Amino acid sequence: MISVEPADPKAPGPAALLGQSHALMNAMFPADACHYLDLDALCADHIRFFAAREGDLVLGTGALAVMDGYGEVKSMFTDEAGRGKGVAAAVLRMIEDTARAEGLPLLRLETGTGLDAAHRLYRRFGFTECGPFGSYDASPYSLFFEKTL
């Protein structure tokens, strides 16, 4: 059974997955198009970080950045061993539930082009494409999504 709970991004399991995620982003996109948060940034007060586990095995990560007037989905990643098991959906549900509990009216996210499975997940959860937000600029490497809660 998959469980999702608050976690320390610097703990060995989550940190290893985040390392995989960052390596993938660095391989797919130029450095200035990689918008992931490093481990220290994921420990900031406005970040709610989650890990998905099956037993003791960490299979996925995700975070909610509490911004002014909205929440931002960050650090979504599923280990290859967890793909097809509903891990990403469970993490995204936790992020949405947390955003609602925080009283946020809107979720937004930036994701990379070519990450088609992620795009399908976001659309399945009711996210629609939008323009850049916050400090993001338009980029051929980025897609932006939002969802009213």
Number of C-alpha atoms within 10 A of each C-alpha: 7 17 15 23 12 14 18 16 24 15 10 11 20 26 17 15 21 26 14 15 19 19 11 12 17 15 11 16 14 10 10 9 18 18 16 18 14 15 16 9 12 22 16 11 9 13 18 21 23 24 28 27 20 14 10 8 14 23 26 30 32 28 27 27 23 19 14 8 10 21 28 21 24 23 24 20 25 25 17 9 12 19 14 10 13 13 26 25 16 19 26 23 14 22 25 21 13 17 23 15 9 12 13 18 13 16 24 24 22 22 23 20 16 12 12 11 9 17 20 12 14 21 14 11 14 13 19 15 16 14 13 17 14 9 5 13 11 11 12 9 16 21 19 20 22 23 20 12 14
